[in-house]
Amino acid sequence: MIRAILLDLGGPVFNEDAEYQAWTELLLEELARAGLSVTREEFAAVLQEEIARCEPNPWLSTAWRFVRPDLTKFKTILATFRARNREFQKELPGVFVRPEAKEAILKLAEHYLLALAANQPPRALELLENDGLLTCFRWQEVSDTMGISKPIPLFFRMILDALGVRPEEAVMVGDRLDHDIFPARLLGMSTLRVLVGPYAQQRPLSPLHVPQREVSSLAEVFSALEGMRG
């Protein structure tokens, strides 16, 4: 019996293309500043490889591929990346709720307990509230407000405990095999992968990285869940 849906935000709900583009532009600038001539095409090709093998932060691992083994250059790039990212997370400029997300979330909330399960700053809650979606969620916390983040299993256990449901009564819906599917399956949850954004390129590292179902957008999640219940 499915009682609860844990829903990731980045990817399935939020279009984060602006953020990913900002990371790419920043790292290209920093690589050039470090004296390395890297084309946009070269960077994109390596980035795709890093995403496919489920690197936790493929943008940084891509930067390392170009500067290795120069740790000094990498640490300089890393410091700049972290500082810019902290500023970006305050407002999430260019990030927005996908058009199909509102109707999908409203429909899911009519049939299931909904919980946020996202590595996001507090600003993400404001974006949901602005679109009238935050009240659809029984659990309205994100990683920054919880003090813990994915893929740590405790992140998911905290949410399940708050909802009062067992792992086998919940489905994790997300776009990342490493942050969403794998830890959820470790705990005994069912999993559904939404193939949107760059992480659609990820490839399973083990049987536990393979989701029960895959869909192309949040609009298909309700039907997929009905199929899983059947």
C-alpha positions in Angstrom: 0.0 0.0 0.0 1.4 3.4 -1.0 0.6 6.1 1.5 3.3 8.7 1.0 5.3 10.3 -1.8 8.7 11.9 -1.0 9.3 14.4 -3.8 12.6 15.8 -4.9 12.5 19.4 -6.1 15.5 20.1 -8.3 14.6 18.4 -11.6 11.1 17.0 -11.2 9.6 20.3 -9.9 12.2 23.0 -10.5 13.8 23.8 -13.8 17.4 24.5 -12.7 18.9 25.0 -16.2 20.0 28.5 -15.2 21.9 27.2 -12.2 23.7 24.5 -14.2 24.6 27.0 -16.9 26.0 29.4 -14.3 28.2 26.6 -12.9 29.5 25.8 -16.4 30.3 29.5 -17.2 32.0 30.0 -13.8 34.2 27.0 -14.2 35.2 27.9 -17.7 36.2 31.3 -16.5 38.2 29.9 -13.7 39.9 27.3 -15.9 40.9 30.1 -18.2 42.2 32.2 -15.3 44.3 29.2 -14.3 45.9 29.3 -17.7 44.0 26.4 -19.3 42.4 26.6 -22.7 39.2 24.6 -22.5 36.4 24.9 -25.0 32.8 24.8 -24.1 32.5 21.6 -26.2 35.4 19.9 -24.3 33.9 20.9 -21.0 30.4 19.6 -21.9 31.9 16.2 -23.1 33.7 15.6 -19.9 30.8 16.8 -17.8 28.6 14.3 -19.5 31.0 11.5 -18.6 31.1 12.6 -15.0 27.3 12.8 -14.7 27.0 9.3 -16.3 29.1 7.7 -13.6 27.2 9.3 -10.8 29.8 11.7 -9.5 28.2 13.6 -6.6 29.3 17.0 -8.0 30.0 16.4 -11.6 30.9 20.1 -12.3 33.7 20.0 -9.8 34.9 16.6 -10.9 35.0 17.9 -14.4 37.1 20.9 -13.3 39.5 18.4 -11.6 39.8 16.5 -14.9 41.3 19.5 -16.5 43.6 20.7 -13.8 44.8 17.4 -12.4 47.1 16.8 -10.6 47.5 20.4 -9.7 45.8 20.6 -6.3 46.7 24.3 -5.8 44.8 25.3 -8.9 41.8 23.1 -8.0 41.6 24.5 -4.5 41.5 28.0 -5.9 38.7 27.0 -8.3 36.9 25.2 -5.5 36.9 28.3 -3.2 35.5 30.5 -5.9 32.8 27.9 -6.8 31.7 27.5 -3.2 31.5 31.3 -2.6 29.5 31.9 -5.8 27.2 29.0 -5.0 26.5 30.3 -1.6 25.4 33.6 -3.2 23.3 31.8 -5.8 21.5 29.7 -3.2 20.2 32.8 -1.4 17.8 33.7 -4.3 18.0 30.9 -6.9 17.9 33.3 -9.8 16.4 31.8 -12.9 15.1 28.8 -11.2 11.3 28.3 -11.6 8.6 25.7 -11.1 8.0 23.6 -14.2 4.6 24.4 -15.9 3.4 20.8 -15.4 4.4 20.6 -11.8 1.5 22.6 -10.2 -1.3 20.4 -11.6 0.7 17.2 -10.9 1.3 18.1 -7.3 -2.2 19.2 -6.6 -3.5 15.8 -7.9 -0.9 13.8 -5.9 -1.9 15.7 -2.8 -5.5 14.5 -3.2 -4.4 10.9 -2.9 -1.2 10.7 -0.9 0.7 12.3 1.9 3.3 14.5 0.2 6.7 15.3 1.7 9.5 17.4 0.3 12.8 15.4 0.0 15.2 17.9 -1.5 18.7 19.3 -1.1 17.6 22.9 -1.3 18.0 26.3 0.5 15.0 28.0 2.3 14.5 30.1 -0.9 13.0 26.9 -2.5 10.1 27.0 0.0 9.3 30.5 -1.0 9.2 29.5 -4.7 6.7 26.8 -3.8 4.6 29.2 -1.7 4.5 31.8 -4.5 3.0 29.1 -6.7 0.5 28.0 -4.1 2.1 24.6 -3.7 3.8 24.6 -0.3 0.5 23.7 1.6 0.2 20.5 -0.5 3.1 19.0 1.5 2.7 17.5 5.0 6.5 17.7 5.4 7.7 21.2 4.5 11.4 21.0 5.2 14.4 20.9 2.9 18.1 20.0 3.6 19.1 23.4 4.8 16.3 23.6 7.3 16.7 20.0 8.4 20.5 20.2 9.0 21.1 17.1 7.0 21.1 16.2 3.3 20.7 13.5 0.8 22.0 10.9 0.2 22.5 10.2 3.9 19.8 7.6 4.9 18.9 9.5 8.0 17.5 12.3 5.8 14.9 9.9 4.5 14.3 8.3 7.9 13.5 11.6 9.5 10.9 12.3 6.9 9.3 8.9 7.2 9.2 9.2 11.0 7.5 12.6 10.8 4.9 11.2 8.4 4.3 8.1 10.5 4.8 5.7 7.5 7.0 2.7 7.0 9.5 2.6 4.2 7.5 0.1 2.3 4.5 2.5 2.3 6.4 5.3 0.6 7.7 6.1 -2.8 10.7 8.3 -3.5 10.3 10.4 -6.7 13.5 12.0 -7.9 15.8 12.5 -10.8 19.1 11.3 -9.4 20.2 7.7 -9.0 22.8 8.5 -6.4 20.9 11.0 -4.2 17.3 9.7 -4.6 17.0 6.2 -5.9 19.9 4.4 -4.2 19.4 5.6 -0.6 15.6 5.2 -0.8 16.0 1.6 -2.0 18.5 0.9 0.7 15.8 1.7 3.2 13.1 -0.4 1.5 11.2 2.3 -0.3 9.8 2.1 -3.8 11.4 4.5 -6.3 10.3 6.4 -9.4 12.8 8.3 -11.5 11.9 11.4 -13.5 14.1 11.7 -16.5 14.6 15.5 -16.7 17.6 17.7 -16.6 21.3 16.7 -16.9 21.0 13.8 -14.3 18.9 11.9 -16.8 22.3 10.9 -18.2 23.3 9.0 -15.0 23.8 5.3 -15.4 23.1 2.7 -12.6 26.2 1.7 -10.6 24.5 -1.3 -9.0 21.1 -3.0 -8.9 20.1 -0.7 -6.0 20.5 2.3 -8.3 17.8 1.0 -10.6 14.3 2.5 -10.0 11.1 0.5 -10.2 9.7 3.0 -12.7 10.8 5.8 -14.9 8.8 8.7 -16.4 9.7 11.7 -18.6 8.0 14.4 -16.5 6.1 15.0 -13.2 2.8 14.9 -15.2 3.2 11.1 -15.6 3.9 10.4 -12.0 0.3 9.8 -10.9 -0.4 7.2 -13.6 2.9 5.5 -12.8 2.1 5.3 -9.1 -1.3 3.8 -9.9 0.5 1.2 -12.0 2.9 0.5 -9.1 -0.1 0.1 -6.7 -1.6 -2.4 -9.1 
